[in-house]
Amino acid sequence: MSIIPAKRVQHTEEYYFSKKLREIEELNKSGKQVINLGIGSPDLPPHPSVIDTLNHFASLPHTHAYQSYRGVPALRNAMSAWYKKYYHVHLDPQTEILPLIGSKEGIMHICMTYLEEGDEALVPNPGYPAYTSAVKLSGAAPIYYELHANNNWLPDLANLERRDLSRVKLMWINYPHMPTGAQATSTFFQDVIAFAKKNNILICHDNPYSFILTQEPISLMATPGAKEVALELNSLSKASNMAGWRVGMLVGQADRINEIMRFKSNMDSGMFLPLQMAAARALELDQDWYDGINGIYQARREKVHQLLDELQCTYDPNQVGMFVWALIPQRYENGYMLSDETLYNAAVFVTPGGIFGSAGERYIRVSLCTQEEVLQRAIDRVKRAIKRSNQSH
């Protein structure tokens, strides 16, 4: 029997990391013991009180039933207070916040709510591949706008204005930016809000990295007029070390939250109550928690810089987030070549920048989600591989 997959799946490739992890697994079986510096999955645990809260509520007999699609008030109130405390943004917890089972599902919910065949969405290049996948699965067409180092990895809005935007319904932006670690300025946020109003485009801001190695977390929603034309996704995966817990949030104008809720309510049946209560506890943590995490990431970043120096890559030391984005030497055709060379010769995997779009072809990305001693082993392996290569020549 032959059942043909739907067109929406036929035009969506398997996620790069899914395929690469299988290859790394095979190398490990052969004895390589690859050091994986590719994926940004936090290796640190959540705060102990978060785990205690999860255990407490999971031990109660009445906490295992289906939950509200909109999340419990305790979680929405905690999300609202967190936005007020750290971003200086007021959100009505009853109407302007929608808890998510990870912010990645929110990317899909937004696209499926607003896009259909014939529509277009502006997508950053380089950028998170999930934006492209979600746009394509909705039936719409991704329209890529290139980001460049000489413009601090910000969109050239004047250049976008010269395009035909008549079919564009939404625009994905993401600052601090993944993969480049670039930060947006308040001036850019003001400009992109004005751009959205002028062209009747919904701005969708993905904001999971704002606490990692930044001086101050910034939200697009703090920009005057943002609620009229924008939605923002946020997450506990990075800042709270809860990636596997799958807790995120969508914030915006009440009407838009309701519109997206119509789609989301057909996809899931709410989040496990003990998870929601633990997430609420995580959002109550003080600045000391974020300072502690950033102290660890700062030390790791210095090690990654040493690794990149050995590979003769160049990078901006002022990047933020949990990755370092680096330009490869001229002798490599693209980042895939350098990535494969380090994988096969040094058993160290770094991410080729090309998976994030054509504008990332000459870059690699290295994750900070690895202990310092492991990063040192990676440095030592690369040094030995380079020495062997020099001796063979």
Order of alpha helices (4+ residues) and beta strands (2+ residues): alpha-alpha-beta-alpha-alpha-beta-alpha-beta-alpha-beta-alpha-beta-alpha-beta-alpha-beta-beta-alpha-alpha-alpha-beta-beta-alpha-beta-beta-beta-alpha
